[in-house]
Structure formats: structure tokens, C-alpha cells
Amino acid sequence: MTELLKKLKGTGVAIVTPFKTDFSIDFSSIKKLVDFVIDGGVNYIVVQGTTGESSTLNEREKIDSRQVVIDSNNGRVPLIIGIGSNDTQSLVSYIKNSDLDGFSAILSVTPYYNKPSQEGLFQHYSAIAETSKLPIILYNVPGRTSCNMEPQTVIRLANYHKNIIGIKEA
């Protein structure tokens, strides 16, 4: 875990999912984008975070575009996968049943729309941490989710789950 934390220092970029004029994913542009950001000096890439249109991609599109990023990256920088939901049980199931080979960590947004309590957030992230084989990065974006994870909750989570390794504040 310590080695991963060293690799996740510096600049990380959340990449978009480029589309063609017919609204299909432009896989060729994904390859170019990965090369572009790595050549520009990024230290890690976030794939299918909220910037990457994850909420509007169907499952086949997610799988196919993830694989293009993994192949294009070819192990050059760590990859973080954005996986979030406001439905804890479906999120846990998704993590259990997804092939996440090629990724170093999960970035998971606070549940949106539901406005959970701080205890609800603790339980949500605890379920993810107990399920995931990958380290977890919390993603607190109150302006988009109408939910703010308070510092006390973050500290409690980090103390309770050793695979919770960081937070992205937006």
C-alpha cells in the first residue's frame, strides 16, 4: 500500500470519454488522450470518474472503454477507476462482479440524491471497503451530490478501514 501511495502523488488527471458525431465512443481518441496526458507528465489517470461520463455509459461501453485505457496505458502510470452509486447494495455487487484488473484503486463518489447522514456515509463506505480488493479513495463533491462528508467521518473511515487511502475534495 505504501508503494501505491508514493505513485499516487503528483498530478492525476480525470479523463473524459470522447464520442464520435454518431454518439458512439471514439476509442481511437481515447488512445490519443491517454498518450497525451502521460506525455504531458501526469502521475496517474482517473478513468470513468464523473468527468468520464460514467453515469451515462452503458455497461458494454464502460467495459470496452476501460480496456482501451488499460491497453493504451500499458502499465506506464497507475489507473484509478471511478465507481460510485447512491445504491450501496448495487455498488457492492458491481465491485464484486467487475473485472478491475489493471486498476490500482477505486474513486467512489458520495451517494447522490439520497442525502445520507454521516452515519449513512460511514456505512456506505464501510460496505465498499469490506468488499473491494482495491484501495478506496473517497470522493466528496457536495455541489453535485447535495451531501457533504464531514472530516470526522473521513477520519473514522480511515481509522477503521486500512484500504481507504485518500480523499478527493471538490
N, C-alpha and C positions, 0 to 999 in steps of 0.2 A: 504494500500500500504506500509506503514511504517513497518508493521509486516512482509510482504513478503521480503522487503529489508534486514531485520535482518536475515531472514532464508537463503538468498542467499549469505551471507558472508562465507568466508572459502574456502574450496576446492570443486569445481564442476568437474565432470568427464563427458566427451562426450563418450558414449559407442558405440562400434561397433555393427554391425548386423552380428552375426555368421551364417555361412552356412554349410550345410552338403556337402558330396562329390558329390551329385547329383545337387548341386546349389540351393536347397530349403533352406528356413530359418530353422535354428536349434533352435526351440522355447525352448527346454529343456536347451540349453546353455544360452539363454537369461536369464532365471530364475536364473541360477547359477551365471551369470555375475552380475545381479542386487544384489544378496545376497553378492557376493564377494566385490563389491565396497562399499556397505553400511557397511558391517562388517569391511572393511578397514578404515572407518571413514569419507567417503565423506559427504558433507553437502547438495549436490543436484546433480541431474543427468540430462544430456542433451541427449535427445532421438532424433534420426533421424536428427542430425546435419550433416554436411558434413563428419564427421568421421563415421557416421552410415549408409553410403551408400545410403542416401536419394535420390540421383539423379538417382540411378539405380533400386530402388524398384518400383514395380507396386503398384497401389492404394490398392489392396487387401492385399499385403504384408505389406504395411505401416500400414493399419488399424489393421491387425492381430498382428503384432509385437508390435505396440503401446499398444494394450490391454494386451499383456503378460507382458510388463514392468509395466503397471499400476497395474495389479493384483499382480505381484511379489513384487512390492514396498509396496503395502498395506498401503499407506499413511505415510511411515516412513520418507521419505525425499521429498522435493519439486522436481517436474519434470518439465523440460523445453523442449518444443518441437521445433525442427528446422523446419521452414517453410520458404522457400525462392524461388525466381524465378526472371528471368530477364524480365518477362512479368507482369507488375503491375496489369493489369485488371484480369488476370487469378489467380494471387496470392490473390487478394482481394476476388474474387469469392470462391476460395478454403477455405480461412479463414471463410467466411460467412457460407459455407456449410459443414464444418467439425465439427465432434463431438470432442471437445477438453476438455471434462470433464476429470478430473484427472491431468490436467496440470496447472502449476502456471504462466507460461509466455511463450512467443514465442521468439526464437532466429532467427533473419532473416538476411541473408547474403545480402550484397550489390549486385545489379544486375550485373551479369557476362556477358561478351561478348559485351554488348551494349556500355560500357564506357560512362555512363551518366555524364552530367555536375553536379556541386554542386547543382544547382537549380533542376536538374532532380532527384538527390538523395533526396533532400528535399521533392519534390512532391511524389516520390515513397513511402518514409517512412510516409509521412503525410497520404496518402491513406490507408496504413496499420493501422496506429494509429487510424484513424477515423472509421475503420471497426472493429477492434479487441476488443473483450470483455476482452481479457487477456493483461497484460502489455507486452511491447515490449523491447527486448534487441537488439540493433543494432550489426551487425557483420561485421567488417571491415577487409577484408583479401585481400589486394591489390595484393599479389603474386599469388593468384588463380583467381581473378576476373578482373585484369587489371584496377581496379577502386579504387581510394583512397578517402575515405570520410574525408574531412578536419575538423580540430577542430571547426572552425567557423560554419560549417554545423551541427555538432553534438550539439553544444551549442544552435543553433537556433531551432533545432528539440526538444531538451529537454525543452527549454523555451516555445515552442508553444504547445507541447503535453505532458500533465502530465502523460500519460500512457507509455511514453518512459522512462525506468527506469535505463538503463545502456548500456554499450558497451563492446563488446569483440574485442580486437585488436589482430591481428595475423600477 
